Amino acid sequence: MTMLTPRTPSPLAPPGRGRRERKAAELALRTRLAAERLTAAGARPAAEVLRAADSSADGLTHAEAARRLERHGPNAVARERAPRWYLQLAKAYANPFIAVLVLLAAVMYAQDPADPGVVILSVMVGVSGLLRFWQEFRSGRAADALKRLVTTTCAVRRRAGGGCVPTTVEVPVDRVVPGDLVKLAAGDLVPADLRLVASKDLMVSQAALSGESLPVAKADVRPDDLGRPGADDPVEAENLALMGTSVTSGTATGVVVATGCDTYFGSMAGSLVGERPQTNFDTGVRKVGFLLVRFMLVMVPVVFVVNGVTKGDWDEALLFGIAVAVGLTPEMLPMVVSANLARGAVAMSRRKVVVKRLNAIQNLGAMDVLCTDKTGTLTEDRIVLDRCLDVHGEADEEVLEYGYLNAHFQTGLRNLMDRAVVDRVGEAEEVVVDARFSMVDEIPFDFARRRMSVVLARTSPGDGAGRTEHVVITKGAVEEVLDRCTHLLDRGRTVGLTGRLRRDAARVAEENNRQGLRVLAVATRTVAVPRDTYTVADEDGLTLVGFLAFLDPPKADAARALRGLADKGIAVKVVTGDNDLVAARVCADVGLDVGRVVLGAETEALDEGALRALAAGTTVFAKVNPVQKARIVRALRSGGHTVGFLGDGINDAAALRDADVGISVDTAVDIAKESADIILLEKDLTVLEQGVLQGRTTFGNTVKYIKMTASSNFGNVFSVLVASAFIPFQPMPAIMLLVQNLVYDLAQLATPWDRMDEEYLRRPRNWDARGIGRFMVAIGPVSSVFDISMFLVMWHVFGADSEADQALFQSGWFVEGLLSQTLIVHMIRTRKIPFVQSRASWPVMAATVLAVLTGLWLPFSPLAAPLGFVALPAGYFPWLIGVLLAYCTLTQFAKNRYVRRFGGWL
């Protein structure tokens, strides 16, 4: 049996290219092959398509449908499914920071299995991974709960057997097979790719595939029958209804020519499963992880050698070197990052945002380019009557009256534009119309004429019962209506339609089309001899009344939301499948600087470098197909931008995956929601702006922790290195160093609840491994100045200058080191003067106070002897206060110099 949709595709992308390029080439090839098969089906007569599918006007038998289902498989597209929970749990631990901690724990265990540091590091690693896993697992379940718009059944014509009378039955969508005859009605989702064989007043919304906001007319005719060239794009073919589109009005019957992965929709979905591309967050985390490892590989061997040479105890030197490695590593970083992201996800959920992948929160804060479709994002995703114009382009309510009569009295299903006209008229006028007019006959819409007419009996006021006359009112495509007109209404006068007047009227319609409006013409004539029935021949000798212009209006708050994003340093680019005129009009209305609109076809001939340059300077892309959308996103990313993509259609899925952060909505098609990282419960840019601020807060607190901990730890290690070279004993035993780090790190668990300065939130923020390294080297040694000062105080003032008094020396440095580390939290968390110009949140204040009190308590506590502490003399504390005040003063001075030199702080 010859079928229209072979299950085995042609060879895909050539090997040897990068994974992302191969995926893109695969998507392009699959989509092109599907398009070629569909356009070929659209060019053939319906009877021939039925024969090729081995079907008939009576449909398939149940037995034949079952055989085809077994041969072709379910009518389902490839989808990215959530991994099993244990795989998701394992992935939560795939993090370079965790890898560093695991390595350190392994070395410490090999050195001393009873080392408490092994337990501490293991707990940190375990909690961090579990926190990330649980948040993503819970968000994934919430996202699955949003899939509520999938039609589960459709109507098909089938027979019990040969010679039996066909009946229409409801079958699950996944059991539709090639050759089935599917019946469509208003509100149906098209379950597969169909070649129409019969239709009546069919209007189909293709926004999910093409991005075009207005529904399009479809009919069971070939382009050759209308004298028009065939369409290369199956979305534009007039006799094809594609999977994923929906019927807004009318009825139709179509034969299934493709199911599942062979559909136009399925050709896109097949390339959207598997490993996702590396995002801005992934790259940044990896670079910071390698930075910390490099510092460790340099500092730890140096400390080990210096201690071994000066002290002569190489076993103790190795143990101390390991403790230094732990001290140099921000061991709470995985936990702080996970807690930050989880808290951000919870905060965003209160704003009706579901975060499927936690890393997307930071990417949202780093985003400096947002690519979005216009329908439903910038516009209200509904059709309204924008203006009623006479033949001169001036507002005229009489045009609305005639348009309303046509829409009000038609007996077929009203399309969206008919409803927009009816909605424009109040109930009081509707009562008057029903009193004055009554229905006589209707000349329904057909695809060849592209117009429809109603014939009404109009009662004119007069003596007695009044005089009744029949009036034909026609509404439809401008060109087709004008062809039937011989006169026009010119400011109340009926005049002959000369060639010049015809051109002037057509120019009015064209000017409105160029403004992005969908224009219909309205014409009328009074019938000389009334009768009961009318035909297409009566649509002649019409008088042109004027034009109705429709649009999908911009959202009232879209302009304000775009200004808010611009103020946050985010450039908005509109990438739509809709036509360039509509896209330019809408973008101009919401305040975007449109410039030159670039069509998708223009990008095809450009190499990656040329497209990167074009994308950077272009605000609006129109008539863009799914492959082109994804390529534009990749071009922007390759130019150094962090790119977000907001989309809800099938045609957006590839771009959603290729963006740093894919954003969809709960009303999107399933494939878009599966490809997205974040799902908005409201398609609202204002909600997105709040998400951006939350992302920047989350990232800021993470970087804050890294910089304050890494610089402080680096300063401590530098101090240890200096002390080891000149002091005849260990400046601090390994257990004391671990306790100091533990107390300090526990205090840092409050960091996710800190606030960020308003100035920090004004622009996108990215990982900067080089900047973090520079910060460590520039700010870390500041603490060493005062560590060494405390060394001198303990050595000369308190006489802790021998091994017999080393416990006093170590206790004094422990307290000073811990308190200076804790104070640095407030110094580093803001570029302003702490406590005066910027205050930390109360959880951070409470945590740092608790850390200070713990540090002061330990030398006098019952734990002092086991940990190696001794009580500090009263004279120690004035020196401690003096050193800490001097430390804060010098750090603020160093901060101001750093900001002036490098232009930033965090």
C-alpha positions in Angstrom: 0.0 0.0 0.0 1.4 3.4 -0.9 1.1 5.9 1.8 1.8 9.7 1.8 4.0 9.7 4.9 7.0 7.3 5.0 8.0 6.4 8.5 11.7 6.4 7.8 13.2 9.8 7.2 16.0 10.6 4.9 19.6 10.8 6.2 19.9 13.6 8.7 22.7 16.1 9.4 26.2 15.1 8.4 28.6 14.1 11.2 31.5 16.1 12.4 29.7 19.2 13.5 28.9 20.4 17.0 25.9 18.9 18.8 23.8 22.1 18.6 24.6 22.5 14.9 23.6 18.9 14.2 20.4 19.3 16.1 19.6 22.5 14.2 20.4 20.8 10.8 18.3 17.8 11.8 15.3 20.0 12.7 15.6 22.0 9.4 15.8 18.8 7.3 12.9 17.1 9.1 10.8 20.2 8.7 11.6 20.6 5.0 10.9 16.9 4.2 7.5 17.1 6.0 6.7 20.4 4.2 7.5 18.9 0.8 5.2 15.9 1.5 2.4 18.1 2.6 2.6 20.6 -0.2 2.6 17.7 -2.7 -0.6 16.4 -1.1 -2.1 19.9 -1.3 -1.4 20.2 -5.0 -3.2 16.9 -5.9 -7.0 16.5 -6.3 -8.7 15.2 -3.2 -9.8 12.0 -5.0 -6.2 11.3 -5.9 -5.1 11.9 -2.3 -7.8 9.5 -1.1 -6.6 6.8 -3.5 -3.0 7.3 -2.5 -4.0 6.8 1.1 -6.0 3.7 0.1 -9.1 5.3 1.6 -12.4 6.5 0.3 -15.2 8.9 1.1 -16.7 6.3 3.4 -13.6 6.2 5.6 -11.6 3.2 6.8 -13.0 0.0 8.3 -12.3 -0.6 11.9 -10.1 -3.6 11.1 -8.0 -1.6 8.6 -7.6 1.2 11.1 -6.3 -1.3 13.6 -3.8 -2.7 11.1 -2.6 0.8 10.3 -2.2 1.7 13.9 0.0 -1.3 14.4 2.1 -0.4 11.3 2.4 3.3 11.9 2.2 3.5 15.7 0.3 5.9 17.9 -0.5 9.4 16.6 1.9 11.0 19.2 4.9 13.2 18.8 8.3 12.8 20.5 8.3 14.7 23.8 10.9 15.4 26.4 9.8 13.6 29.5 11.0 14.2 33.0 13.8 11.7 33.9 13.2 9.1 36.6 13.6 10.4 40.1 16.8 8.6 40.8 18.4 10.1 37.6 17.1 13.5 38.6 18.7 13.0 42.0 22.0 12.0 40.5 22.0 15.0 38.2 21.5 17.3 41.2 25.0 16.4 42.4 26.6 17.0 39.0 28.2 20.3 40.0 31.9 21.4 40.0 31.6 22.8 43.5 30.3 19.5 44.9 33.1 17.7 43.0 35.7 19.8 44.9 34.1 19.1 48.2 33.9 15.3 47.5 37.6 15.3 46.5 38.6 17.1 49.7 36.4 14.7 51.9 38.1 11.7 50.2 41.6 13.0 50.9 40.7 13.8 54.5 39.2 10.4 55.0 42.3 8.7 53.5 44.4 10.7 56.0 42.2 10.2 59.0 38.9 8.3 58.8 37.8 9.7 62.2 38.3 13.3 61.0 35.1 15.3 61.8 35.7 17.4 58.7 34.7 14.3 56.6 31.3 14.3 58.2 30.8 18.0 57.9 31.7 18.1 54.2 29.5 15.0 53.6 26.5 16.7 55.2 27.0 19.8 53.2 27.2 17.9 49.9 24.1 15.8 50.8 21.9 18.7 51.9 22.9 20.7 48.9 21.9 18.0 46.3 18.7 17.1 48.1 17.6 20.7 48.3 18.1 21.2 44.5 16.5 17.8 43.7 13.4 18.4 45.7 12.7 21.8 44.4 13.1 20.8 40.7 11.2 17.5 41.3 8.3 19.4 42.8 8.3 22.1 40.1 8.3 19.4 37.4 5.2 17.9 39.0 3.5 21.3 39.0 4.4 21.9 35.4 2.9 18.5 34.5 -0.3 19.5 36.2 -0.6 22.5 33.8 -1.2 20.2 30.8 -5.0 20.5 30.6 -5.6 21.7 27.0 -5.0 18.5 25.1 -8.0 17.2 23.1 -8.3 13.5 23.9 -10.8 12.5 21.2 -11.8 13.5 17.7 -14.6 12.5 15.3 -13.7 10.2 12.4 -15.8 8.4 9.8 -15.4 4.6 9.9 -17.2 1.5 8.8 -17.8 -1.8 10.5 -16.7 -3.6 7.2 -16.9 -3.5 3.5 -20.4 -2.5 2.2 -21.5 -1.2 5.7 -22.9 2.3 6.2 -20.2 4.6 7.5 -20.7 6.3 10.9 -19.0 9.1 12.7 -17.3 7.8 15.9 -15.2 9.5 18.6 -11.7 7.9 18.9 -8.7 8.9 21.0 -6.4 11.2 19.2 -3.5 8.9 19.5 -5.5 6.2 17.6 -6.0 8.3 14.4 -4.2 6.7 11.5 -3.2 7.8 7.9 -6.2 7.5 5.6 -8.8 8.3 8.3 -11.5 10.8 7.5 -11.7 13.4 10.3 -14.7 15.6 10.9 -13.9 19.1 12.2 -16.1 21.7 13.9 -15.7 24.9 15.7 -13.5 24.5 18.8 -11.7 21.4 17.6 -8.0 21.0 17.7 -6.8 19.4 14.4 -5.5 16.0 15.5 -3.2 15.3 12.5 -2.1 16.7 9.2 -5.2 16.8 7.0 -5.9 17.3 3.3 -9.4 18.9 3.2 -12.0 17.1 1.1 -15.0 19.1 2.1 -15.5 22.4 4.0 -18.1 25.1 4.9 -17.1 28.5 6.2 -13.9 27.0 7.7 -11.7 29.4 9.7 -8.6 28.0 11.3 -6.3 29.6 14.0 -2.7 28.8 13.1 -1.1 31.0 15.7 0.6 28.1 17.4 2.4 27.2 14.1 2.8 30.6 12.3 2.3 33.2 15.0 -0.3 35.0 13.0 -3.0 36.3 15.4 -6.0 36.3 13.0 -7.6 33.0 11.8 -7.3 32.1 8.1 -9.9 30.7 5.7 -9.4 27.1 4.6 -11.3 25.2 1.9 -11.2 22.0 -0.1 -9.8 23.6 -3.3 -6.4 23.4 -5.0 -4.4 26.5 -5.9 -4.8 25.5 -9.6 -8.6 25.6 -9.3 -8.3 29.3 -8.2 -5.6 30.2 -10.7 -3.1 30.8 -7.9 0.4 29.4 -7.5 0.8 26.7 -4.9 2.3 27.5 -1.5 5.8 26.3 -0.6 4.9 26.5 3.1 2.2 24.0 4.2 1.0 26.5 6.8 0.0 28.8 4.0 -1.6 26.1 1.9 -5.4 26.7 1.6 -6.5 23.1 1.6 -4.3 21.7 4.4 -5.2 21.7 8.1 -2.2 20.9 10.3 -1.8 19.2 13.7 -1.7 21.7 16.5 -4.0 24.3 14.8 -7.6 24.8 15.9 -10.9 25.5 14.2 -12.5 28.8 15.1 -15.6 28.5 12.9 -17.1 26.4 10.2 -17.0 22.7 9.5 -14.8 20.5 7.4 -13.8 16.9 6.5 -10.2 16.0 5.8 -8.2 12.9 5.0 -5.3 12.2 7.3 -2.0 12.4 5.3 0.4 12.4 8.2 0.4 11.3 11.9 2.7 11.5 14.8 6.3 12.3 14.1 5.6 12.6 10.3 3.4 15.6 10.8 4.7 19.1 10.3 4.4 19.6 14.1 6.0 16.2 14.8 8.9 17.0 12.5 9.8 19.9 14.9 9.2 17.9 18.1 11.5 15.0 17.1 14.6 17.2 17.3 13.7 18.7 20.7 14.5 15.8 23.0 17.8 14.9 24.6 20.6 17.0 26.1 19.9 20.7 26.3 22.6 23.2 25.3 24.9 24.7 28.0 23.4 27.9 29.4 25.0 31.1 30.8 24.6 29.6 34.3 26.3 26.3 33.5 29.3 28.0 31.8 29.7 30.5 34.7 29.5 27.9 37.5 32.1 25.8 35.7 34.5 28.7 35.3 34.2 29.7 39.0 34.7 26.1 40.0 37.9 25.9 38.0 39.1 29.2 39.5 38.8 27.9 43.0 40.5 24.7 42.1 43.4 26.6 40.5 43.8 28.7 43.7 43.8 25.5 45.8 46.4 23.8 43.5 48.7 26.8 44.0 48.2 27.7 47.7 48.0 24.3 49.3 51.3 22.9 48.1 53.0 26.1 49.1 51.6 26.0 52.6 52.5 22.3 52.8 56.1 22.8 51.8 56.6 25.9 54.0 55.2 24.1 57.0 57.2 21.0 56.3 60.5 22.8 55.9 60.1 25.2 58.9 58.6 22.7 61.3 60.1 19.4 60.1 56.9 17.4 60.7 55.7 16.5 57.3 52.7 14.4 58.5 51.4 17.4 60.4 52.2 19.6 57.5 50.1 17.4 55.2 47.2 17.5 57.6 47.5 21.3 57.9 47.6 21.6 54.1 44.4 19.6 53.8 42.8 21.9 56.4 44.0 24.9 54.4 42.4 23.4 51.3 39.1 23.1 53.1 39.5 26.7 54.5 40.2 28.0 51.0 37.1 26.4 49.5 33.7 28.0 50.1 32.4 24.6 51.2 28.9 25.9 51.8 28.7 27.2 48.3 26.6 24.3 46.8 24.2 24.6 49.7 24.0 28.4 49.5 23.5 28.3 45.7 20.8 25.7 46.1 19.1 27.5 48.9 19.3 30.8 46.9 17.7 29.2 43.9 15.1 27.3 45.9 14.1 30.5 47.8 13.9 32.3 44.4 11.6 29.6 43.0 9.3 29.9 46.1 9.2 33.7 45.8 8.5 33.5 42.1 5.7 30.9 42.7 3.9 33.5 44.7 4.0 35.7 41.6 2.4 33.0 39.5 5.6 31.7 38.0 6.5 28.0 38.0 10.3 27.4 37.8 11.0 24.0 36.2 14.8 24.3 36.3 16.4 26.1 39.2 19.4 27.3 37.2 16.9 29.3 35.0 16.4 31.8 37.9 20.0 33.1 37.6 19.8 33.1 33.8 16.6 35.2 34.1 18.6 37.7 36.2 21.5 37.7 33.7 19.2 38.1 30.7 20.0 41.2 28.6 18.0 40.3 25.5 14.4 39.0 25.5 13.0 37.6 22.3 9.2 37.3 22.2 6.3 36.7 19.9 3.8 39.5 19.9 0.5 37.6 20.0 -0.8 37.5 23.6 2.4 39.0 24.9 2.4 42.5 23.5 -1.2 42.1 22.3 -4.5 41.0 23.9 -4.8 37.9 21.7 -8.2 38.8 20.6 -9.7 40.6 17.5 -11.4 44.0 17.9 -12.9 46.3 15.3 -10.5 49.2 15.3 -12.1 51.6 12.8 -15.0 52.0 10.4 -14.0 54.1 7.4 -15.8 55.5 4.4 -14.2 55.4 0.9 -12.0 58.4 1.7 -10.6 56.8 4.9 -12.6 58.9 7.3 -14.6 57.5 10.3 -18.2 56.7 9.3 -20.7 55.0 11.6 -22.9 54.0 8.6 -20.2 51.5 7.6 -20.5 50.0 11.1 -24.3 49.7 10.7 -24.1 47.8 7.4 -21.3 45.6 8.8 -23.3 44.9 11.8 -26.4 43.9 9.8 -24.3 41.4 7.8 -22.7 39.9 10.9 -25.9 39.9 13.0 -28.1 38.1 10.5 -25.8 35.5 9.0 -26.9 32.0 9.9 -23.5 30.3 9.8 -21.0 30.2 12.6 -19.6 33.7 13.2 -15.9 34.1 12.8 -13.8 36.3 15.2 -14.2 39.4 13.0 -18.0 38.9 12.9 -18.0 38.7 16.7 -15.8 41.8 16.9 -18.4 43.8 14.8 -21.3 42.5 16.9 -19.5 43.3 20.1 -19.1 46.9 19.0 -22.8 47.5 18.9 -24.9 47.9 22.1 -28.0 45.9 23.0 -30.3 48.9 22.5 -29.3 49.2 18.8 -29.7 45.4 18.4 -33.3 45.7 19.5 -33.9 48.5 16.9 -32.3 46.4 14.2 -34.4 43.4 14.9 -37.5 45.6 14.7 -36.6 47.1 11.4 -35.0 44.2 9.6 -35.7 40.5 9.0 -33.8 37.8 7.3 -34.8 36.8 3.7 -31.9 34.8 2.4 -28.2 34.3 2.7 -25.4 33.8 0.1 -22.8 32.0 2.2 -19.0 32.5 2.1 -17.0 30.3 -0.2 -13.2 30.3 -0.7 -13.3 31.3 -4.3 -15.5 34.4 -3.8 -14.0 35.3 -0.4 -17.2 37.2 0.6 -20.6 36.5 2.0 -23.9 38.3 1.7 -27.2 38.5 3.5 -30.5 39.7 2.0 -32.7 41.5 4.5 -36.2 42.9 4.4 -36.1 46.5 5.5 -39.2 48.3 6.7 -39.0 52.0 5.9 -41.0 54.4 8.1 -44.1 55.8 6.4 -47.8 55.7 6.4 -49.5 52.8 7.9 -47.5 49.6 8.1 -44.6 51.2 6.1 -43.0 50.0 2.9 -40.8 46.9 2.8 -37.8 46.5 0.5 -35.0 43.9 0.1 -31.4 45.0 0.5 -28.3 42.9 -0.2 -25.4 43.5 2.2 -22.0 42.1 1.2 -18.9 41.8 3.3 -15.5 40.3 2.3 -12.0 40.7 0.9 -11.5 44.2 -0.5 -10.5 43.1 -4.0 -13.3 40.6 -4.4 -16.0 43.0 -3.2 -14.7 45.9 -5.3 -14.9 43.7 -8.4 -18.7 43.5 -7.9 -19.2 47.2 -7.3 -20.5 49.7 -9.8 -21.0 52.6 -7.4 -19.8 54.0 -4.1 -21.2 56.0 -1.3 -19.5 59.4 -1.2 -20.6 61.4 1.9 -24.2 60.4 1.6 -24.3 60.5 -2.3 -24.3 57.5 -4.5 -21.9 58.1 -7.4 -20.6 55.9 -10.3 -17.4 54.0 -9.5 -14.9 55.3 -12.0 -11.4 53.9 -12.5 -9.9 56.8 -10.5 -12.4 56.3 -7.6 -11.8 52.6 -7.6 -8.0 53.2 -7.3 -8.6 55.7 -4.6 -10.8 53.3 -2.6 -8.3 50.5 -3.0 -5.5 52.8 -1.8 -7.4 53.5 1.4 -7.6 49.8 2.1 -4.0 49.3 1.2 -2.9 52.1 3.6 -4.7 50.5 6.5 -3.2 47.1 5.5 0.2 48.7 5.7 -0.6 49.9 9.3 -1.0 46.2 10.2 -4.8 46.1 10.1 -7.0 43.3 8.5 -9.4 45.2 6.2 -12.8 44.0 4.9 -15.0 45.9 2.4 -18.7 46.5 2.9 -21.1 47.0 0.0 -24.9 47.0 -0.5 -27.7 47.4 -3.1 -31.4 47.6 -2.9 -33.2 44.9 -5.0 -35.7 46.3 -7.5 -37.9 43.3 -7.6 -38.0 41.4 -4.2 -38.2 37.6 -4.2 -37.7 34.7 -1.8 -34.4 33.3 -3.0 -31.1 34.8 -4.1 -27.9 33.6 -5.7 -24.3 34.6 -6.3 -25.5 36.5 -9.4 -27.3 38.9 -7.1 -23.9 40.1 -5.7 -23.6 42.5 -8.7 -24.1 46.2 -9.2 -23.1 46.8 -5.6 -22.5 50.2 -4.0 -19.3 50.3 -1.9 -20.1 51.8 1.5 -16.6 51.6 3.1 -14.2 49.5 5.1 -14.0 47.7 8.4 -10.4 47.4 9.9 -9.5 44.9 12.6 -6.5 44.3 14.8 -5.3 42.4 17.8 -4.9 45.4 20.1 -1.8 46.0 22.2 -2.2 45.3 25.9 -2.8 48.4 27.9 0.2 47.8 30.1 2.6 46.5 27.4 4.3 49.8 26.8 4.9 50.3 30.6 6.2 46.8 30.9 8.6 47.3 28.0 9.9 50.5 29.6 10.4 48.6 32.8 12.4 45.9 31.1 14.5 48.6 29.2 15.2 50.3 32.6 16.5 47.0 33.8 18.9 46.8 30.9 16.9 44.3 28.8 16.5 44.8 25.1 13.2 43.3 23.7 13.2 41.8 20.2 10.0 40.6 18.6 10.5 37.4 16.6 7.1 36.5 15.1 5.7 34.3 12.3 3.1 37.0 11.6 3.5 39.4 8.7 5.8 42.4 8.8 3.1 45.1 8.6 1.2 43.8 11.6 4.3 43.2 13.6 5.6 46.7 12.9 2.3 48.4 13.8 2.0 46.6 17.1 5.6 47.2 18.1 5.3 50.9 17.2 2.1 51.1 19.3 3.9 49.7 22.4 6.8 52.1 22.1 9.5 49.9 20.5 11.9 51.5 18.1 11.0 49.3 15.1 13.6 50.4 12.5 13.8 48.0 9.6 11.8 44.8 9.9 13.8 41.8 8.8 11.9 38.9 7.2 12.8 35.3 8.0 13.7 34.6 4.4 16.5 37.3 4.6 18.3 35.3 7.3 18.6 32.2 5.2 21.4 33.4 3.0 23.5 34.8 5.9 26.4 33.0 7.5 26.6 32.9 11.3 28.8 36.1 11.6 26.5 38.1 9.3 23.4 36.9 11.2 25.0 37.8 14.5 25.6 41.4 13.4 22.1 41.7 11.9 20.4 40.2 15.0 22.3 42.6 17.3 20.9 45.7 15.5 17.4 44.4 14.6 14.3 44.9 16.8 11.6 43.1 14.8 11.8 39.9 12.8 8.7 38.8 10.9 7.5 35.8 8.9 10.0 33.7 10.8 9.8 29.9 10.8 10.8 27.7 13.7 14.3 27.0 12.4 14.9 30.6 11.7 13.7 31.6 15.2 16.2 29.1 16.8 19.0 30.3 14.6 18.4 34.0 15.6 18.5 33.0 19.3 21.8 31.2 18.8 23.2 34.1 16.9 22.4 36.5 19.7 24.0 34.1 22.3 27.1 33.7 20.2 27.4 37.5 20.3 27.8 37.4 24.1 24.2 38.0 25.1 22.2 36.1 27.7 19.0 35.4 25.8 15.5 34.7 27.1 12.8 33.5 24.7 9.1 33.9 25.5 6.8 31.7 23.4 3.8 29.5 23.5 3.5 27.9 20.1 4.7 24.8 18.4 6.9 27.0 16.3 8.6 28.4 19.4 9.8 25.1 20.9 13.3 25.0 19.2 14.0 28.6 20.2 12.9 27.9 23.8 15.4 25.1 24.1 18.3 27.1 22.5 17.8 30.1 24.7 19.6 30.6 28.0 16.2 30.7 29.6 13.0 29.5 27.9 9.8 31.0 29.1 6.3 29.8 28.3 2.8 30.1 29.7 0.3 27.7 31.1 -2.0 28.0 28.0 0.8 27.1 25.7 0.9 23.9 23.6 2.5 21.0 25.5 5.7 20.9 23.5 6.4 24.6 24.3 5.8 24.0 28.0 8.1 20.9 27.9 10.9 22.9 26.2 10.6 25.9 28.6 12.5 26.4 31.9 10.0 28.8 33.4 6.2 28.8 33.0 4.1 31.9 33.6 0.6 31.4 34.8 -0.2 34.8 33.2 1.2 35.9 29.9 2.3 39.2 31.3 5.6 41.0 30.9 5.0 42.7 34.2 5.2 39.3 35.9 8.4 38.6 33.9 9.9 41.8 35.1 9.4 40.7 38.7 11.0 37.4 37.9 14.1 39.3 36.5 14.5 41.2 39.8 14.2 38.0 41.7 16.8 36.3 39.5 19.2 39.2 40.0 18.6 39.1 43.8 19.3 35.4 43.8 22.5 35.8 41.8 23.6 38.8 43.8 23.4 36.9 47.0 25.2 33.9 45.5 28.1 36.1 44.3 28.1 37.9 47.6 28.7 34.7 49.4 31.5 33.6 47.0 33.3 36.9 47.1 33.1 37.4 50.9 34.0 33.8 51.7 36.7 33.2 49.0 38.4 36.6 49.7 38.3 36.0 53.5 39.5 32.5 53.2 42.3 33.6 50.8 43.3 36.2 53.3 43.4 33.6 56.1 45.5 31.2 54.1 47.9 34.1 53.2 48.1 34.9 56.9 48.9 31.2 57.7 51.6 31.2 55.0 53.3 34.2 56.5 52.9 32.9 60.1 54.2 29.5 59.2 57.4 31.0 57.8 58.3 32.8 61.1 56.5 31.1 64.0 58.0 27.9 65.5 54.6 26.3 65.9 51.3 25.9 63.9 49.5 29.3 64.0 46.2 27.4 64.3 45.7 23.6 64.6 43.7 21.9 61.8 40.7 21.2 64.1 40.5 24.9 65.2 40.7 26.0 61.5 37.8 23.7 60.6 35.7 24.9 63.6 36.3 28.5 62.5 35.2 27.7 59.0 32.2 25.8 60.2 30.9 28.6 62.5 31.5 31.2 59.8 29.8 29.1 57.1 26.8 28.3 59.2 26.3 32.1 59.6 26.3 32.4 55.8 23.2 30.2 55.5 21.3 33.4 56.0 22.7 34.9 52.8 19.8 33.8 50.6 17.5 36.0 52.7 19.6 39.1 52.4 18.4 42.1 50.3 20.3 43.7 47.4 20.9 47.4 46.9 18.5 48.9 44.4 21.4 50.0 42.1 22.6 46.4 41.8 19.3 45.3 40.4 19.2 47.9 37.6 21.3 45.9 35.0 21.9 42.3 34.1 24.4 40.3 36.1 26.7 37.5 34.8 29.2 35.2 36.3 32.7 36.7 36.1 35.3 34.2 37.2 38.2 36.6 36.4 36.5 39.3 38.5 36.1 36.9 41.4 39.8 36.0 41.3 40.8 39.6 41.1 38.5 40.4 44.1 40.1 37.6 46.1 43.6 38.8 45.4 42.8 42.5 46.0 40.6 42.3 49.1 41.7 39.1 50.8 45.2 40.4 51.9 43.5 43.3 53.7 42.5 40.9 56.4 46.1 39.6 56.5 47.4 43.0 57.5 45.3 42.8 60.7 45.9 39.0 61.2 49.6 39.8 61.2 48.9 42.7 63.5 47.2 40.3 65.9 50.1 37.9 65.6 52.4 40.7 66.8 50.1 41.6 69.6 49.9 38.0 70.9 53.6 37.6 70.5 54.9 40.8 72.0 52.1 42.0 74.3 50.8 38.8 75.7 54.1 36.8 75.5 52.7 33.9 73.4 56.1 33.4 71.7 56.8 29.7 72.5 55.4 26.3 72.0 54.4 26.3 75.7 52.1 29.3 75.0 50.9 28.4 71.5 47.4 27.7 72.7 47.0 31.3 73.8 48.4 32.5 70.5 46.0 30.3 68.6 43.0 31.2 70.7 43.7 34.9 70.2 44.0 34.6 66.4 40.9 32.3 66.2 38.7 34.9 67.8 40.1 37.8 65.8 39.9 35.8 62.6 36.3 34.7 63.1 35.1 38.2 64.1 36.9 39.8 61.2 35.4 37.3 58.8 32.0 38.0 60.2 32.4 41.7 60.0 33.5 41.4 56.4 30.0 40.0 55.6 28.6 43.5 56.2 31.6 45.2 54.5 31.3 43.2 51.3 27.6 42.7 50.9 27.2 46.3 49.6 29.4 48.9 47.8 27.9 51.5 50.2 28.9 52.2 53.8 27.5 49.3 55.9 25.0 50.0 58.7 24.7 53.6 57.6 23.8 53.6 53.9 22.8 50.0 53.5 21.7 47.5 56.2 21.6 43.8 55.9 18.3 41.9 56.4 17.4 40.8 59.9 18.2 37.1 59.2 21.8 38.1 58.2 22.1 40.4 61.2 20.9 37.7 63.6 23.3 35.1 62.0 26.4 37.3 62.2 25.6 38.3 65.8 25.2 34.6 66.7 28.6 33.8 65.0 30.3 36.6 66.9 28.9 35.4 70.2 29.9 31.9 69.4 33.5 33.0 68.7 33.8 34.9 71.9 32.2 32.0 73.9 34.3 29.1 72.7 37.6 29.9 74.5 35.7 30.0 77.8 33.3 27.1 77.1 33.4 23.4 78.1 34.5 22.7 74.5 37.7 24.8 74.9 40.0 22.0 76.1 39.0 19.4 73.5 39.4 22.0 70.7 42.7 23.4 72.1 41.5 26.8 73.3 42.5 28.6 76.5 40.8 31.5 78.2 41.8 34.9 76.9 42.9 37.7 79.3 40.8 40.8 79.8 43.5 43.0 78.2 43.1 41.1 74.9 39.6 42.6 74.1 40.6 46.3 73.8 43.3 45.3 71.4 40.7 43.2 69.6 38.3 46.1 69.3 41.0 48.4 68.0 42.2 45.9 65.4 38.6 45.3 64.1 37.8 49.0 63.9 41.0 49.6 61.9 40.2 46.6 59.7 36.7 48.0 58.9 38.2 51.4 58.1 40.9 50.0 55.8 38.4 47.7 54.1 36.1 50.6 53.3 39.0 52.5 51.9 40.1 49.5 49.8 36.5 49.1 48.6 36.2 52.7 47.4 39.5 52.4 45.5 38.4 49.0 44.0 35.1 50.5 42.8 36.8 53.5 41.2 39.4 51.2 39.6 37.2 48.5 38.3 33.8 50.2 38.1 31.9 47.6 40.2 31.9 45.7 43.5 29.8 42.6 43.5 
